[in-house]
């Protein structure tokens, strides 16, 4: 993450239980980077079709003031009929928003 200003978490069925994802979220947050999530359950999987919506991985973190990280980190849920294009159109602004949220 050196030289990066934002962490984008793609939230799938198993994301919230991944040790590596939890590490990256914690590292990015503690380093002052922008952080946000994108639910990817509405993107077609070539092996399984559509996936089940995963749990919010930011729910497992508690801030020093007692709030859940999920209460301050935005998660976007692209529409099922055009998820790919919605992500492509909006990801730049989502990154900028996450960075601004940390400033």
Helices and strands as residue ranges (DSSP letters): E 6-11, G 15-17, H 19-30, E 34-39, G 57-60, G 69-71, E 75-77, H 83-102
